[in-house]
């Protein structure tokens, strides 16, 4: 992400982020106990093919097997595709994949949950993941690779955070040659740079072939920003200290 790695923000929440922590726990449990081989083995590849959405399944235009392998591609209807999409939000392909997603979820999710409340936040998160997956599917309808990861849903959270807390300070880890330094930057700068990077890499990917689901990040982010505005979200003053408010 342009060598900018958010590690924390100076924006304490009022309420204990029970849903954000629950989502983090669900992703960790899925990674260790649901996915065979933690995303590194043929067993995991089979699991992803069987349980995660594959773009070509939506127009029902998949080959019978993954090209170059004998791994069969299941046929899905709209309902099973939606169920696979929901499950895929909790699946990850490796350590860096899950660590990066959950770090971003923790930094930005607690404040969005604080604003929306736990029930609305959970629905918002899952819808962001679904919309993000569809953004990837509709830009890669001929892809036979399963889409996995929480990054689209997390991108939705980041889009909402940008609308709600553009002036919050985000501590960013910046590598300089072999050293690292931490710089505090405005959230709107960090998140705007992130979005622009995702958008242009995603546009190149659409033109040149599938890889990382960049357009899922773009779609999730745009959904998050638009949805929070429709729900009445407006820029908030970031908090300087934790002020519990149970309600």
Residue, then its C-alpha position, 0 to 999 in steps of 0.5 A: x500500500x504505497x509502503x504505508x502500513x497503518x498500525x493504530x489510530x488516535x481515536x478511542x471508541x466509547x463502547x467495547x467493540x464486541x462485534x469487531x473482536x468477534x469478527x476477528x475471532x471468527x476469522x482466526x478460528x476459521x483459519x486454524x480449524x476450518x481451512x485444511x493446512x492453513x491455506x497452504x496445501x492441496x487440501x486447502x485449494x480443494x476446500x476453497x474451490x468447494x466453499x468459496x465463490x468462483x466468478x465464472x459460476x455466476x454466469x454458469x460459464x465455468x470449465x469442468x475443472x480448474x485449467x491445468x489441474x484435475x480439480x473439479x469446479x462445482x456448479x452453483x445457483x444464485x443462493x449457493x453462490x451467496x452462501x459461498x460468498x458469506x463463508x469466503x469473507x472468513x477464509x484466508x490464503x496465508x499468514x500475511x493475508x489474514x494478519x493484514x486484514x485483521x490489523x486493518x479491521x481492528x484499527x478502523x472497525x472499532x470506531x465504525x462499530x461505535x458509530x453504527x452500533x453492534x447490530x447495524x455494524x455486523x449487517x454493514x460488514x457482511x453487506x460490504x463483503x458481498x458487494x465487494x465480491x460482486x464487484x470482483x465477479x462482475x469485472x472478472x466473469x471469466x475467472x476460474x479462481x475462487x475469491x477468498x478473504x475479508x479484505x472487501x468487507x474491511x475495505x467497506x469499514x475503511x470507506x465508512x471510517x473515511x467519511x466519519x473520521x477524516x481528521x483522525x490521526x492514524x499512525x503509519x509505519x513507513x519503511x526507509x531502506x532497512x529501517x522503519x519509522x512511525x508517522x502520524x497522518x490524517x485518516x483522509x490522507x492514508x485512506x485516500x492514498x490506499x483507495x487510489x492505489x487499489x483503483x489503479x492497480x485494479x484497473x490494470x488487473x482488469x485489463x491484464x488478467x486476474x490476480x489479487x482481487x483489487x476491484x473487490x477492495x475498490x467496490x467494498x470501499x465505495x460501498x462503505x463510504x456510500x452506505x454510511x452517508x445514506x445511514x446519516x453518517x457525517x464527519x465526527x470529531x475524533x476523540x482524544x481519550x477513551x470515554x465509555x458510554x454503554x447503551 
